Amino acid sequence: MTLLTVENLHTHFVSRSLDNEIRVARALNGVGFSLERGRILGLVGETGAGKSLTALSIMGLLKPPARIVEGRIDFEGRDLAAMPPDELNRLRGDRLALIVQNPRASLDPLARIGEQLARVHRAHRKADVATAHRRAVEMLAAVGLPDPERRARSWPHELSGGMAQRVLIAMALINEPQLVIADEPTTGLDVTVQAQILDLIQGMVRARGLGAIVITHDLGVVAHYCDDIAVMYAGSIVEQGATRDVLADPRHPYTINLVDSTPERLKIGSGRVFGGAPPNLFALPEGCHYRLRCPRATGACAAPPPWVAGVGGRLTRCHHLEPR
C-alpha cells in the first residue's frame, strides 16, 4: 500500500538582487517518487542535489525565501503541500518524523534530555508525566544509550555528539510515526552504533508497516538497508528503482559515476573520481541538467530527457538509453 507519493515537486528560492532584480534558484525541478508501507527509500546524490530540500518540502519546514511553487505531496490521502500550517504541525512529531544531522542545534539547552523526549510524547499522545517519562527512558535504551535512566536526567551539554544524535533519533521515533525521514541519521557515530540505529529503523519499518526515507552519501548503507533508491542531480531525480538493480547495473551516466567513485571501488582500483561540478541553480542548462558533465552528451541533450522504463519499475531519465 502506498504511504507517500510526491508528484512534480518544484521548490524555488526567490530573492532580489542588489539592483532589485528578482532571482530564482530552481532547487527542485519536478521531483516525483512513491514510497510503499514497509519499505525504505534511499535518496542519494552529491551535496546540493536537493536531497535535504526534498525532506524539508515534505515536512513543511521550508523557510523564506524557499517555497513550493508547484506539485503535490500525497501522504495518507492528504496533500501536505496544500495543508494549513497548524494542521501540518500536528502531524509532525506524530505521523511524520524527521531525523536531522545537527543535534546540538536541535536540542533545548535548558531542558534535561528525558524532559524533552517526554514533552514530544505528551504533546501528541496526551500521556501523563510518569508514562511519558517511562517512554522516554525506553526510547533512550532502544537507540543504545547506556544507563538510560541516568541519561534521561542529563543536560544536552553533558552528551557527546554521538549521544546527542541518538537522542534526536529517539525523539523522532518516540511516537512511532508512519513516515520517518532520516537525513544523514548516523553522522558522527561509529560503525557499530550506526548499524544499531539503522537496524532499529529498519526493524520498525518492517514490523509496523511504516515507511522511511534515508538520505545519505553512503551507497553501502543504501545497499544494505534500502529497498529502493532514487538518484538526484541538480534538483531532479535521474534514476530510480529497486536498490539491487540500480547499484548492480547503473544506467544513467551520473549514477554510473556515483557508483564508480565510491571508496570501495577506488580502493581496489576499479573506480574513478569524476570531474566537474553541479550547475548553478540560478542558471540551469536547458534540457538535461547533467549534459555539461556527461561523456555521452549530444545535441539531443539540449531538450528535456524522457523517462525510459525498465523491468521491475526501473526508471532512467536519459536520451541515450533504450527500454530494457
N, C-alpha and C positions, 0 to 999 in steps of 0.2 A: 504494500500500500504506500502511495506517495505521501510523504510528510511535507516536503518543501519543493516548490517549483519557482525558479527565477526566470522571468521572460523578458528579453530585450531590455536589460537594465542599463541605463545611461546615467552616470553620475559625473557632474561637471564642477569645476572650481571657477566661479565667475567673480572677477575682480576688475578694478580700474587701474590703469597705468598712471604715472605722474602727470601726463598730459590729458587725463580724463578719458582715455580710450578704454572701452570695455574689452577685457581679455578673458578668453575662455580656455581652460585646460580640460580637455576631454579625457578624464581619468578612467572612466569605464565606458565602454562602447559596445552596447548590445550584448552584455553578458547574459548567458542563459544556461541553466542546468536543472536537473531534478535530483532529489535525494529520497530514497526509499527508507521506510522504517526498518530498523535492524541492520543498517549499512553505514559505512564510514566512507566519506568522500575526501580524498586528498587534493588540496588546492596548491599547486606548485608554480614556480616561475621566478625570474630574477627579482631583486629588490626593485620596487617601483612598478611592478607588473600590474598591481591593482588587487592583490590578494586581501590585504588587511582592509582596504577600502570597500571591497565586496562585503566583508564581515560587518563593518560599521554601517553600511547601507541596509543590510538585512536587519540589523538590530535597531535601526532608527537612532543611531548615535552620531550622525554627521553633525559637524559644527560649521557655521558660515566661515568661508564662502562656499563650502561644498554643499551640493544639493542634488537630489534625484530629479532629473528633468523628463524622464520617460521610463516606462517599464512597470512590471507587476512582480510582486513578491508574495506568492501564494503559500501561506502557512496554515495548515488545518482548515482550508477553505476560506481564509480571510486574507485580504491584500494588506500586507504590512506597510507597503509604500503609501497607501491611502488612509491608513488608520490614524485617528486622532492621537496626539501625544500622550494624553492621560491614559487612554486605553492601552497603548503600546507599552507604557511604563509599568502597567500592571502585569503584563506578560513577561517583561524582563526580570530575571531572577526567579521566575516561577516556571513558565512553559519554555522560555528562551534563556540561554545562559551563554556568556562569553568569557573565556579564559584569556586574559591578556598577557603581554610579555613583561610589563613593568610593575612588579609587586610593590616596590617602595612608593610609587606614586598612587597606588590604588588602595592601600590600607590606611585607615584613620589612625594617625599617630597618637591620638588622645583617648583611644579605647583599647581595652585588652582584646586579645585575639578571640577568645571564646565569646565575649560580648558582641563582637562584630558578626561572627557566624550566627549566633542566636538571633541577632537583630534581623538578619535576612530571612531566617526560618519563620520567625514570628510575624513578619510583615506579610507573608503570603499564606501561612498555614494557621494563623491565629492560635498558636500553641502557647501554653503557659510558660513561665520563666524556667521552671525545672525541666520540663520536657524539651524546651529549646536548647538548654544547656547540655542535656544528655545527647541530643542530636549533634550538637557542635563537637563534642568530645568524640563521638562515634565517627564523624567525618574526618577529624584530625588523625585518628587511628587508621582510617581507611586509606589515606594518602601517605601513610608511612612515617608520620612524625612520632618519634619515641616519647614515651611518657606524656600522652595526650592531655591528661588532666592538668599537668604542670604547664604544658604549652598553652592551654586554654587561658591560664592566668597571666601569660607573658604579654609584654608590650611589643609592638612591632619592631622597635629599635633593638630588642633583645634577640631577634632572629637573624640567622644568616640569610643571604639571598636565596639559597635553595629552599630553606624552610619557609620563607615568605612566599615563594612561588607555590609551594604545596598548600599553603593556607588559601591562596587565591583559588586553587583548583577545588579545594574542599568547599569553599564558599559558592562556587559556580554549581557544584553538584549536590548541594545540601537539600534542595527541594526536588531532586530527581526530574530535571527539565526534560521536555520531549525533544528539544533540539539543543545540542551543545556545539558551539563553535570555539575551537581551540587554536588560538593564534600563537604559534611557536610555544606550545604549552610547557615544554621542558627545558627552555633556555636556562643555562646556569646550573642544571642538575647533572650529577654524574650518571654514567651509563646504567648502573643498577637501579637507581631511583627513577630514571627516565622510563625504563621498561616497566617498573611497578606502576607508574602513573598511567602510561598508555594501556597497560593491561587492565587497569581499573576502568578506564573509559570504554575500552572495547568490551569488557565484561558487562557493563551496564547497558550498552547498546544492544548486545546480543540477548541478554536476559530479559530486558524490559521493552524491547521493540522501539528504542529511541532512534534518533538519527544524529550523526556527528559529522562536522566538517573540521578537518585538521589542516591548518595552514603551516607549511614547513618548507625549508630548503633541502631537507634531508630525504633523498629518494629512498634510502634504506628504511627509514621509518614508514614511508608510504608503502613500500613493497611488503612490509611485514604486517602492517595494521589496517591499511585502507583497501576496501573492496573495489572502489572506483577512483579514477583520477581525472582531474581537469587541469590542463596546462595553459597558463595565462601568459600573454605577451602584450605589453603596451595597452592594457585595459580591455583586452579581448581574450576569449578562450579560442585557442588554435587547434586543440586536440583533446578529446575526452573518450572515455570508455573504461572497460574493466582494467584494473591496475596491471594484472599479469599480462594482458595482451599489449597494452601500451608500452610498458617497460621492456618487455621481451622483444617487441617489434615496433619501435617508434617510427612513425611515418612522416610527420611534419618535420621539416628541416630544423626548426627550433627545438623540438623535442629530442631529435637525434643529438643535437649539440649539448643539450642539458644532460642527457644520459652519458654521453662520451666524456663530459667534463667532471664527472663525479670523482671524489678522491680515490675510490676503489679502482676505477678504470685507469686513472693517471698513475697510481702506484705500480700497477702491473704492466704499464706501458702500452695499454690498448686504447687509451683515451687521448683526448687533446683539449686544450683550452681554446675556446672560440673568441674571436676579437670583436671589436666594435662596441657600441653602447646603445641602449634603448633610445627611441626617438624623443624629441621634445614634445610634450603633451600639448603645448600651445600651438604647435605646427606639425601635426601628424601627417605623414606622407599619404597621398591618396592611394586607394586600393589596399593592397596587403601592407600592413604596417611593418612587416619583417623584411620587406623586399630589399632594403638598402644594406642588409647584412647577409642576405641569403645567397648561397652559391648557385641555387637553381633559378634565380630570378630572371625573367624575360620581360619583354614589353607588355605581355598579358597581365603581369602582376600590378600594373597601374590601375586595374579595375578590381573591385572588391572580389575576393576569392569565394568560391562556392563551398558549401559543406559536402564532403564526399563520404557516403555511408559505407561502412564495412560490416562484417559479421558481428553478431552479438551486441548491436547498438553502437559500435565504434564509429566515431565521427572525427574527421580531419578536415580542416579548413585550408585548402591549398589549390592552386591552379594546376599543379603538375602531378596529380595523383589520379589513379583510376580506381573505381569501386572494386572491393575485394570480397 
